Amino acid sequence: MSRAFVKETAESAPPPERMVDEGPNLVTPEGMAQIEAHIARIEASMKTEANVLLRETLARDLRYWEIRKSTAEVVTPPCDGTVSFGCTVTIERKGRQQTFRIVGVDEADASKGWISFRSPMAQAILGASTGDVLEAAEPLGEIEIINAT
């Protein structure tokens, strides 16, 4: 029989490790609280979980969040009219206004209007001030900073 048809991994293989981003791990004070809540929730779950595979997944997730906590750099935003990490920004682009908050990678949540500081939009506007008009590469195009608080 060809080796191409033999299963390479065991049914009980541990889950792959979660990828940890390179570079700074900026977080808002709320982001640090979220990390700590993840750790507490996982630790509590591990005390009661009997399923070996679920325990391995919880252990993997705990390792991820402990690394994120140990590398976190809590940033309190100045929000003085300049677009910076942690600020809420209103822009006008392509005929419509958008408001979002620039947050850490693990905090990003599109449903709340929170974008990662590593996103193309955030990278295009970080450092700009209220009233600035920026020309970013497509698909972003021209961006006017309406407000940064």
OpenMM code with the backbone's topology and positions (N, CA, C; nanometers):
from openmm import Vec3, app, unit

residues = "MET SER ARG ALA PHE VAL LYS GLU THR ALA GLU SER ALA PRO PRO PRO GLU ARG MET VAL ASP GLU GLY PRO ASN LEU VAL THR PRO GLU GLY MET ALA GLN ILE GLU ALA HIS ILE ALA ARG ILE GLU ALA SER MET LYS THR GLU ALA ASN VAL LEU LEU ARG GLU THR LEU ALA ARG ASP LEU ARG TYR TRP GLU ILE ARG LYS SER THR ALA GLU VAL VAL THR PRO PRO CYS ASP GLY THR VAL SER PHE GLY CYS THR VAL THR ILE GLU ARG LYS GLY ARG GLN GLN THR PHE ARG ILE VAL GLY VAL ASP GLU ALA ASP ALA SER LYS GLY TRP ILE SER PHE ARG SER PRO MET ALA GLN ALA ILE LEU GLY ALA SER THR GLY ASP VAL LEU GLU ALA ALA GLU PRO LEU GLY GLU ILE GLU ILE ILE ASN ALA THR".split()
positions = [
    Vec3(0.0839, -0.1175, 0.0000),
    Vec3(0.0000, 0.0000, 0.0000),
    Vec3(0.0886, 0.1240, 0.0000),
    Vec3(0.0495, 0.2215, -0.0763),
    Vec3(0.1225, 0.3473, -0.0850),
    Vec3(0.1114, 0.4238, 0.0470),
    Vec3(0.2193, 0.4938, 0.0863),
    Vec3(0.2174, 0.5747, 0.2077),
    Vec3(0.1220, 0.6935, 0.1943),
    Vec3(0.0818, 0.7265, 0.0729),
    Vec3(-0.0084, 0.8386, 0.0520),
    Vec3(-0.1445, 0.8151, 0.1152),
    Vec3(-0.1779, 0.6887, 0.1420),
    Vec3(-0.3089, 0.6581, 0.1960),
    Vec3(-0.3050, 0.6171, 0.3428),
    Vec3(-0.1934, 0.6412, 0.4095),
    Vec3(-0.1804, 0.6068, 0.5507),
    Vec3(-0.1948, 0.7343, 0.6327),
    Vec3(-0.2758, 0.7282, 0.7354),
    Vec3(-0.2982, 0.8445, 0.8204),
    Vec3(-0.1697, 0.8774, 0.8957),
    Vec3(-0.1252, 1.0017, 0.8853),
    Vec3(0.0019, 1.0431, 0.9445),
    Vec3(-0.0097, 1.0836, 1.0910),
    Vec3(-0.1258, 1.1331, 1.1334),
    Vec3(-0.1380, 1.1816, 1.2702),
    Vec3(-0.2324, 1.0937, 1.3492),
    Vec3(-0.2071, 1.0846, 1.4758),
    Vec3(-0.2921, 1.0055, 1.5638),
    Vec3(-0.4190, 1.0832, 1.5961),
    Vec3(-0.5227, 1.0125, 1.6310),
    Vec3(-0.6487, 1.0763, 1.6689),
    Vec3(-0.6297, 1.1706, 1.7865),
    Vec3(-0.5339, 1.1404, 1.8728),
    Vec3(-0.5154, 1.2192, 1.9942),
    Vec3(-0.3986, 1.3170, 1.9830),
    Vec3(-0.3607, 1.3528, 1.8626),
    Vec3(-0.2507, 1.4490, 1.8461),
    Vec3(-0.2889, 1.5814, 1.9094),
    Vec3(-0.1959, 1.6453, 1.9795),
    Vec3(-0.2278, 1.7737, 2.0418),
    Vec3(-0.2558, 1.8801, 1.9349),
    Vec3(-0.3352, 1.9808, 1.9691),
    Vec3(-0.3653, 2.0853, 1.8712),
    Vec3(-0.2399, 2.1661, 1.8390),
    Vec3(-0.2318, 2.2220, 1.7195),
    Vec3(-0.1146, 2.3036, 1.6857),
    Vec3(-0.1115, 2.4295, 1.7718),
    Vec3(0.0075, 2.4798, 1.7971),
    Vec3(0.0220, 2.6013, 1.8774),
    Vec3(-0.0397, 2.7201, 1.8052),
    Vec3(-0.0914, 2.8149, 1.8812),
    Vec3(-0.1449, 2.9382, 1.8241),
    Vec3(-0.0274, 3.0286, 1.7882),
    Vec3(-0.0376, 3.0947, 1.6752),
    Vec3(0.0694, 3.1829, 1.6290),
    Vec3(0.0712, 3.3103, 1.7123),
    Vec3(0.1903, 3.3519, 1.7511),
    Vec3(0.2085, 3.4760, 1.8253),
    Vec3(0.2757, 3.5749, 1.7311),
    Vec3(0.2128, 3.6923, 1.7160),
    Vec3(0.2658, 3.7946, 1.6258),
    Vec3(0.4034, 3.8414, 1.6683),
    Vec3(0.4854, 3.8749, 1.5686),
    Vec3(0.6147, 3.9370, 1.5936),
    Vec3(0.5911, 4.0852, 1.6199),
    Vec3(0.6853, 4.1488, 1.6822),
    Vec3(0.6756, 4.2929, 1.7032),
    Vec3(0.6071, 4.3265, 1.8342),
    Vec3(0.5840, 4.4562, 1.8566),
    Vec3(0.5259, 4.4987, 1.9841),
    Vec3(0.3844, 4.4466, 2.0026),
    Vec3(0.3494, 4.4212, 2.1276),
    Vec3(0.2157, 4.3749, 2.1635),
    Vec3(0.1474, 4.4874, 2.2409),
    Vec3(0.1069, 4.5911, 2.1680),
    Vec3(0.0401, 4.7050, 2.2303),
    Vec3(-0.1017, 4.6654, 2.2693),
    Vec3(-0.1431, 4.7060, 2.3894),
    Vec3(-0.2795, 4.6813, 2.4348),
    Vec3(-0.3303, 4.8044, 2.5082),
    Vec3(-0.4603, 4.8260, 2.5019),
    Vec3(-0.5228, 4.9301, 2.5817),
    Vec3(-0.5402, 4.8750, 2.7234),
    Vec3(-0.5689, 4.9600, 2.8223),
    Vec3(-0.5969, 4.9061, 2.9561),
    Vec3(-0.7105, 4.8036, 2.9540),
    Vec3(-0.8127, 4.8274, 2.8700),
    Vec3(-0.9227, 4.7310, 2.8574),
    Vec3(-0.8737, 4.6008, 2.7949),
    Vec3(-0.7797, 4.6106, 2.7029),
    Vec3(-0.7224, 4.4922, 2.6396),
    Vec3(-0.6469, 4.4063, 2.7390),
    Vec3(-0.5748, 4.4698, 2.8314),
    Vec3(-0.5038, 4.3944, 2.9349),
    Vec3(-0.6044, 4.3229, 3.0247),
    Vec3(-0.7151, 4.3890, 3.0559),
    Vec3(-0.8195, 4.3248, 3.1369),
    Vec3(-0.8787, 4.2051, 3.0631),
    Vec3(-0.8942, 4.2163, 2.9314),
    Vec3(-0.9451, 4.1038, 2.8518),
    Vec3(-0.8485, 3.9860, 2.8562),
    Vec3(-0.7193, 4.0132, 2.8433),
    Vec3(-0.6186, 3.9066, 2.8491),
    Vec3(-0.6263, 3.8364, 2.9838),
    Vec3(-0.6309, 3.9140, 3.0918),
    Vec3(-0.6381, 3.8555, 3.2256),
    Vec3(-0.7659, 3.7737, 3.2433),
    Vec3(-0.8764, 3.8198, 3.1845),
    Vec3(-1.0033, 3.7451, 3.1930),
    Vec3(-0.9936, 3.6133, 3.1168),
    Vec3(-0.9280, 3.6136, 3.0003),
    Vec3(-0.9082, 3.4889, 2.9255),
    Vec3(-0.8292, 3.3888, 3.0094),
    Vec3(-0.7224, 3.4356, 3.0711),
    Vec3(-0.6384, 3.3467, 3.1536),
    Vec3(-0.7196, 3.2894, 3.2688),
    Vec3(-0.7949, 3.3732, 3.3389),
    Vec3(-0.8746, 3.3260, 3.4528),
    Vec3(-0.9804, 3.2250, 3.4085),
    Vec3(-1.0465, 3.2523, 3.2951),
    Vec3(-1.1500, 3.1624, 3.2441),
    Vec3(-1.0904, 3.0261, 3.2078),
    Vec3(-0.9751, 3.0276, 3.1411),
    Vec3(-0.9118, 2.9024, 3.0989),
    Vec3(-0.8637, 2.8234, 3.2198),
    Vec3(-0.8018, 2.8927, 3.3164),
    Vec3(-0.7554, 2.8231, 3.4368),
    Vec3(-0.8720, 2.7585, 3.5107),
    Vec3(-0.9840, 2.8275, 3.5189),
    Vec3(-1.1026, 2.7707, 3.5852),
    Vec3(-1.1550, 2.6499, 3.5079),
    Vec3(-1.1565, 2.6591, 3.3766),
    Vec3(-1.2041, 2.5475, 3.2937),
    Vec3(-1.1143, 2.4252, 3.3068),
    Vec3(-0.9851, 2.4481, 3.3181),
    Vec3(-0.8907, 2.3356, 3.3278),
    Vec3(-0.9094, 2.2566, 3.4568),
    Vec3(-0.9571, 2.3225, 3.5615),
    Vec3(-0.9776, 2.2541, 3.6892),
    Vec3(-1.0903, 2.1515, 3.6831),
    Vec3(-1.1854, 2.1748, 3.5913),
    Vec3(-1.3021, 2.0864, 3.5865),
    Vec3(-1.3099, 2.0008, 3.4606),
    Vec3(-1.2287, 2.0283, 3.3609),
    Vec3(-1.2369, 1.9556, 3.2334),
    Vec3(-1.1713, 1.8179, 3.2446),
    Vec3(-1.2465, 1.7141, 3.2096),
    Vec3(-1.1960, 1.5768, 3.2160),
    Vec3(-1.1476, 1.5265, 3.0804),
    Vec3(-1.2002, 1.5818, 2.9721),
    Vec3(-1.1651, 1.5368, 2.8379),
    Vec3(-1.0204, 1.5755, 2.8066),
    Vec3(-0.9378, 1.4761, 2.7766),
    Vec3(-0.7949, 1.4981, 2.7536),
    Vec3(-0.7699, 1.5928, 2.6371),
    Vec3(-0.8425, 1.5746, 2.5281),
    Vec3(-0.8212, 1.6607, 2.4112),
    Vec3(-0.8614, 1.8048, 2.4401),
    Vec3(-0.9705, 1.8234, 2.5114),
    Vec3(-1.0112, 1.9591, 2.5477),
    Vec3(-0.9116, 2.0220, 2.6441),
    Vec3(-0.8571, 1.9424, 2.7352),
    Vec3(-0.7551, 1.9943, 2.8286),
    Vec3(-0.6306, 2.0385, 2.7519),
    Vec3(-0.5911, 1.9626, 2.6488),
    Vec3(-0.4753, 2.0013, 2.5677),
    Vec3(-0.5018, 2.1320, 2.4937),
    Vec3(-0.6233, 2.1475, 2.4439),
    Vec3(-0.6588, 2.2723, 2.3756),
    Vec3(-0.6590, 2.3883, 2.4742),
    Vec3(-0.7145, 2.3673, 2.5916),
    Vec3(-0.7133, 2.4719, 2.6941),
    Vec3(-0.5700, 2.5074, 2.7345),
    Vec3(-0.4842, 2.4063, 2.7495),
    Vec3(-0.3447, 2.4311, 2.7857),
    Vec3(-0.2741, 2.5122, 2.6773),
    Vec3(-0.3011, 2.4783, 2.5513),
    Vec3(-0.2430, 2.5541, 2.4400),
    Vec3(-0.2888, 2.6999, 2.4452),
    Vec3(-0.4200, 2.7206, 2.4647),
    Vec3(-0.4733, 2.8563, 2.4708),
    Vec3(-0.4170, 2.9332, 2.5905),
    Vec3(-0.4004, 2.8649, 2.7020),
    Vec3(-0.3414, 2.9293, 2.8201),
    Vec3(-0.1986, 2.9737, 2.7913),
    Vec3(-0.1209, 2.8888, 2.7244),
    Vec3(0.0162, 2.9288, 2.6877),
    Vec3(0.0144, 3.0546, 2.6015),
    Vec3(-0.0781, 3.0594, 2.5045),
    Vec3(-0.0883, 3.1759, 2.4165),
    Vec3(-0.1164, 3.3024, 2.4976),
    Vec3(-0.2198, 3.2984, 2.5831),
    Vec3(-0.2583, 3.4184, 2.6577),
    Vec3(-0.1529, 3.4582, 2.7606),
    Vec3(-0.0809, 3.3613, 2.8175),
    Vec3(0.0268, 3.3959, 2.9113),
    Vec3(0.1409, 3.4664, 2.8383),
    Vec3(0.1708, 3.4223, 2.7155),
    Vec3(0.2727, 3.4908, 2.6351),
    Vec3(0.2254, 3.6315, 2.6023),
    Vec3(0.0989, 3.6439, 2.5619),
    Vec3(0.0450, 3.7764, 2.5275),
    Vec3(0.0485, 3.8691, 2.6487),
    Vec3(0.0190, 3.8154, 2.7667),
    Vec3(0.0236, 3.8988, 2.8877),
    Vec3(0.1664, 3.9405, 2.9197),
    Vec3(0.2603, 3.8474, 2.9080),
    Vec3(0.3993, 3.8793, 2.9435),
    Vec3(0.4642, 3.9780, 2.8473),
    Vec3(0.4142, 3.9867, 2.7249),
    Vec3(0.4721, 4.0782, 2.6263),
    Vec3(0.3893, 4.2057, 2.6073),
    Vec3(0.2774, 4.2143, 2.6782),
    Vec3(0.1867, 4.3287, 2.6590),
    Vec3(0.2516, 4.4594, 2.7036),
    Vec3(0.2317, 4.5610, 2.6218),
    Vec3(0.2734, 4.6972, 2.6543),
    Vec3(0.1465, 4.7802, 2.6623),
    Vec3(0.1026, 4.8106, 2.7852),
    Vec3(-0.0208, 4.8862, 2.8036),
    Vec3(0.0035, 5.0313, 2.7650),
    Vec3(-0.0801, 5.0806, 2.6745),
    Vec3(-0.0676, 5.2172, 2.6248),
    Vec3(-0.1947, 5.2930, 2.6596),
    Vec3(-0.1789, 5.4031, 2.7312),
    Vec3(-0.2913, 5.4905, 2.7589),
    Vec3(-0.2868, 5.6013, 2.6552),
    Vec3(-0.3896, 5.6091, 2.5705),
    Vec3(-0.3852, 5.7031, 2.4585),
    Vec3(-0.3940, 5.8491, 2.5024),
    Vec3(-0.3165, 5.9362, 2.4369),
    Vec3(-0.3268, 6.0788, 2.4667),
    Vec3(-0.4544, 6.1391, 2.4068),
    Vec3(-0.4953, 6.0908, 2.2898),
    Vec3(-0.6182, 6.1336, 2.2219),
    Vec3(-0.6353, 6.2852, 2.2255),
    Vec3(-0.5392, 6.3534, 2.1690),
    Vec3(-0.5345, 6.4992, 2.1704),
    Vec3(-0.5567, 6.5603, 2.0323),
    Vec3(-0.6260, 6.4895, 1.9459),
    Vec3(-0.6475, 6.5381, 1.8102),
    Vec3(-0.5552, 6.4736, 1.7096),
    Vec3(-0.4571, 6.3998, 1.7589),
    Vec3(-0.3666, 6.3245, 1.6728),
    Vec3(-0.4082, 6.1777, 1.6772),
    Vec3(-0.4111, 6.1134, 1.5620),
    Vec3(-0.4498, 5.9725, 1.5551),
    Vec3(-0.3377, 5.8896, 1.6177),
    Vec3(-0.3720, 5.8196, 1.7255),
    Vec3(-0.2734, 5.7357, 1.7934),
    Vec3(-0.3415, 5.6097, 1.8460),
    Vec3(-0.2600, 5.5176, 1.8908),
    Vec3(-0.3094, 5.3914, 1.9437),
    Vec3(-0.4082, 5.4188, 2.0568),
    Vec3(-0.5221, 5.3504, 2.0533),
    Vec3(-0.6230, 5.3612, 2.1581),
    Vec3(-0.7272, 5.4681, 2.1341),
    Vec3(-0.7045, 5.5565, 2.0381),
    Vec3(-0.7984, 5.6656, 2.0115),
    Vec3(-0.9152, 5.6201, 1.9248),
    Vec3(-1.0245, 5.6936, 1.9385),
    Vec3(-1.1390, 5.6759, 1.8501),
    Vec3(-1.1258, 5.7803, 1.7404),
    Vec3(-1.1397, 5.7369, 1.6161),
    Vec3(-1.1157, 5.8224, 1.5005),
    Vec3(-1.2373, 5.8206, 1.4099),
    Vec3(-1.2750, 5.9398, 1.3623),
    Vec3(-1.3786, 5.9502, 1.2604),
    Vec3(-1.3115, 6.0012, 1.1340),
    Vec3(-1.3342, 5.9290, 1.0242),
    Vec3(-1.2751, 5.9671, 0.8959),
    Vec3(-1.3855, 5.9806, 0.7924),
    Vec3(-1.3510, 6.0478, 0.6834),
    Vec3(-1.4377, 6.0478, 0.5672),
    Vec3(-1.3569, 5.9892, 0.4534),
    Vec3(-1.4183, 5.8925, 0.3863),
    Vec3(-1.3490, 5.8223, 0.2782),
    Vec3(-1.4521, 5.7744, 0.1784),
    Vec3(-1.4272, 5.8036, 0.0534),
    Vec3(-1.5147, 5.7581, -0.0556),
    Vec3(-1.6609, 5.7959, -0.0314),
    Vec3(-1.6810, 5.9198, 0.0163),
    Vec3(-1.8159, 5.9723, 0.0314),
    Vec3(-1.8921, 5.9283, 0.1549),
    Vec3(-1.8271, 5.8617, 0.2477),
    Vec3(-1.8982, 5.8227, 0.3704),
    Vec3(-1.8075, 5.8361, 0.4914),
    Vec3(-1.8696, 5.8549, 0.6061),
    Vec3(-1.7940, 5.8653, 0.7308),
    Vec3(-1.7878, 5.7298, 0.7994),
    Vec3(-1.6744, 5.7065, 0.8645),
    Vec3(-1.6545, 5.5847, 0.9420),
    Vec3(-1.5913, 5.6245, 1.0741),
    Vec3(-1.6333, 5.5594, 1.1807),
    Vec3(-1.5735, 5.5820, 1.3121),
    Vec3(-1.5252, 5.4486, 1.3652),
    Vec3(-1.4030, 5.4475, 1.4165),
    Vec3(-1.3469, 5.3252, 1.4736),
    Vec3(-1.2447, 5.3597, 1.5786),
    Vec3(-1.2078, 5.2608, 1.6569),
    Vec3(-1.1049, 5.2759, 1.7595),
    Vec3(-0.9867, 5.1890, 1.7197),
    Vec3(-0.8666, 5.2428, 1.7367),
    Vec3(-0.7448, 5.1680, 1.7037),
    Vec3(-0.6966, 5.0981, 1.8308),
    Vec3(-0.6907, 4.9647, 1.8263),
    Vec3(-0.6601, 4.8834, 1.9443),
    Vec3(-0.5549, 4.7772, 1.9116),
    Vec3(-0.5233, 4.6947, 2.0100),
    Vec3(-0.4274, 4.5865, 1.9922),
    Vec3(-0.4814, 4.4739, 1.9058),
    Vec3(-0.3917, 4.3893, 1.8612),
    Vec3(-0.4257, 4.2797, 1.7714),
    Vec3(-0.5333, 4.1893, 1.8311),
    Vec3(-0.5194, 4.1518, 1.9568),
    Vec3(-0.6143, 4.0608, 2.0201),
    Vec3(-0.7457, 4.1296, 2.0579),
    Vec3(-0.7473, 4.2618, 2.0590),
    Vec3(-0.8683, 4.3363, 2.0940),
    Vec3(-0.9564, 4.3651, 1.9731),
    Vec3(-0.8994, 4.3605, 1.8541),
    Vec3(-0.9719, 4.3996, 1.7334),
    Vec3(-1.1037, 4.3240, 1.7224),
    Vec3(-1.2106, 4.3984, 1.6921),
    Vec3(-1.3441, 4.3408, 1.6809),
    Vec3(-1.4253, 4.4312, 1.5889),
    Vec3(-1.4427, 4.3895, 1.4660),
    Vec3(-1.5119, 4.4711, 1.3663),
    Vec3(-1.6542, 4.5047, 1.4089),
    Vec3(-1.7211, 4.4149, 1.4805),
    Vec3(-1.8592, 4.4410, 1.5214),
    Vec3(-1.8690, 4.5574, 1.6197),
    Vec3(-1.7594, 4.5864, 1.6905),
    Vec3(-1.7550, 4.6993, 1.7832),
    Vec3(-1.6912, 4.8231, 1.7197),
    Vec3(-1.6400, 4.8070, 1.5984),
    Vec3(-1.5713, 4.9179, 1.5338),
    Vec3(-1.4284, 4.9346, 1.5839),
    Vec3(-1.3679, 4.8253, 1.6314),
    Vec3(-1.2299, 4.8286, 1.6807),
    Vec3(-1.1407, 4.7623, 1.5781),
    Vec3(-1.0373, 4.8346, 1.5334),
    Vec3(-0.9446, 4.7790, 1.4351),
    Vec3(-0.8052, 4.7688, 1.4944),
    Vec3(-0.7297, 4.6726, 1.4476),
    Vec3(-0.5933, 4.6505, 1.4939),
    Vec3(-0.5033, 4.7641, 1.4470),
    Vec3(-0.4090, 4.8015, 1.5325),
    Vec3(-0.3121, 4.9045, 1.4947),
    Vec3(-0.2238, 4.8580, 1.3787),
    Vec3(-0.2252, 4.7294, 1.3489),
    Vec3(-0.1481, 4.6761, 1.2366),
    Vec3(-0.2278, 4.6711, 1.1064),
    Vec3(-0.3551, 4.7044, 1.1110),
    Vec3(-0.4382, 4.7008, 0.9905),
    Vec3(-0.3925, 4.8082, 0.8919),
    Vec3(-0.4171, 4.7875, 0.7634),
    Vec3(-0.3778, 4.8881, 0.6643),
    Vec3(-0.4384, 5.0261, 0.6915),
    Vec3(-0.5646, 5.0300, 0.7347),
    Vec3(-0.6276, 5.1583, 0.7643),
    Vec3(-0.5552, 5.2300, 0.8769),
    Vec3(-0.5323, 5.1598, 0.9880),
    Vec3(-0.4633, 5.2214, 1.1013),
    Vec3(-0.3238, 5.2671, 1.0611),
    Vec3(-0.2519, 5.1834, 0.9873),
    Vec3(-0.1165, 5.2203, 0.9447),
    Vec3(-0.1181, 5.3459, 0.8576),
    Vec3(-0.2237, 5.3626, 0.7782),
    Vec3(-0.2330, 5.4781, 0.6889),
    Vec3(-0.2582, 5.6084, 0.7642),
    Vec3(-0.3262, 5.6021, 0.8783),
    Vec3(-0.3669, 5.7264, 0.9451),
    Vec3(-0.2952, 5.7554, 1.0762),
    Vec3(-0.2225, 5.6592, 1.1334),
    Vec3(-0.1511, 5.6848, 1.2592),
    Vec3(-0.0586, 5.8052, 1.2431),
    Vec3(-0.0663, 5.8973, 1.3385),
    Vec3(0.0179, 6.0168, 1.3363),
    Vec3(-0.0473, 6.1368, 1.2695),
    Vec3(-0.1565, 6.1142, 1.1976),
    Vec3(-0.2274, 6.2254, 1.1325),
    Vec3(-0.3060, 6.3026, 1.2385),
    Vec3(-0.3463, 6.4245, 1.2028),
    Vec3(-0.4216, 6.5094, 1.2948),
    Vec3(-0.5582, 6.5433, 1.2376),
    Vec3(-0.6483, 6.5860, 1.3254),
    Vec3(-0.7808, 6.6291, 1.2828),
    Vec3(-0.7665, 6.7335, 1.1717),
    Vec3(-0.8390, 6.7141, 1.0633),
    Vec3(-0.8345, 6.8059, 0.9496),
    Vec3(-0.7406, 6.7627, 0.8391),
    Vec3(-0.6496, 6.6703, 0.8670),
    Vec3(-0.5553, 6.6228, 0.7648),
    Vec3(-0.6289, 6.5433, 0.6576),
    Vec3(-0.5812, 6.5561, 0.5336),
    Vec3(-0.6297, 6.4750, 0.4230),
    Vec3(-0.5107, 6.3940, 0.3735),
    Vec3(-0.5252, 6.2634, 0.3748),
    Vec3(-0.4161, 6.1728, 0.3386),
    Vec3(-0.4499, 6.0995, 0.2103),
    Vec3(-0.3490, 6.0677, 0.1340),
    Vec3(-0.3681, 5.9863, 0.0135),
    Vec3(-0.3022, 5.8518, 0.0405),
    Vec3(-0.3842, 5.7508, 0.0595),
    Vec3(-0.3349, 5.6158, 0.0869),
    Vec3(-0.3498, 5.5317, -0.0394),
    Vec3(-0.2758, 5.4227, -0.0433),
    Vec3(-0.2846, 5.3302, -0.1571),
    Vec3(-0.4258, 5.2722, -0.1643),
    Vec3(-0.4688, 5.2412, -0.2852),
    Vec3(-0.5991, 5.1763, -0.3032),
    Vec3(-0.5936, 5.0393, -0.2369),
    Vec3(-0.6983, 4.9949, -0.1787),
    Vec3(-0.8355, 5.0410, -0.1934),
    Vec3(-0.8747, 5.1518, -0.0963),
    Vec3(-0.7829, 5.2011, -0.0124),
    Vec3(-0.8188, 5.3032, 0.0849),
    Vec3(-0.8466, 5.4380, 0.0190),
    Vec3(-0.7562, 5.4840, -0.0671),
    Vec3(-0.7750, 5.6109, -0.1360),
    Vec3(-0.7591, 5.7301, -0.0427),
    Vec3(-0.8284, 5.8398, -0.0763),
    Vec3(-0.8178, 5.9632, 0.0008),
    Vec3(-0.8944, 5.9500, 0.1320),
    Vec3(-0.8288, 5.9902, 0.2421),
    Vec3(-0.8865, 5.9789, 0.3758),
    Vec3(-0.8754, 6.1153, 0.4443),
    Vec3(-0.9881, 6.1671, 0.4913),
    Vec3(-0.9875, 6.2913, 0.5678),
    Vec3(-1.0123, 6.2572, 0.7132),
    Vec3(-0.9282, 6.3095, 0.8014),
    Vec3(-0.9446, 6.2876, 0.9453),
    Vec3(-1.0427, 6.3931, 0.9960),
    Vec3(-1.1611, 6.3494, 1.0361),
    Vec3(-1.2643, 6.4410, 1.0873),
    Vec3(-1.2414, 6.4696, 1.2346),
    Vec3(-1.2098, 6.3644, 1.3104),
    Vec3(-1.1922, 6.3797, 1.4551),
    Vec3(-1.1089, 6.2656, 1.5097),
    Vec3(-1.0270, 6.2951, 1.6094),
    Vec3(-0.9492, 6.1921, 1.6787),
    Vec3(-0.9565, 6.2228, 1.8282),
    Vec3(-1.0272, 6.1377, 1.9005),
    Vec3(-1.0427, 6.1590, 2.0450),
    Vec3(-1.0084, 6.0341, 2.1227),
] * unit.nanometer
topology = app.Topology()
chain = topology.addChain("A")
for resn in residues:
    res = topology.addResidue(resn, chain)
    for name in ("N", "CA", "C"):
        topology.addAtom(name, app.Element.getBySymbol(name[0]), res)
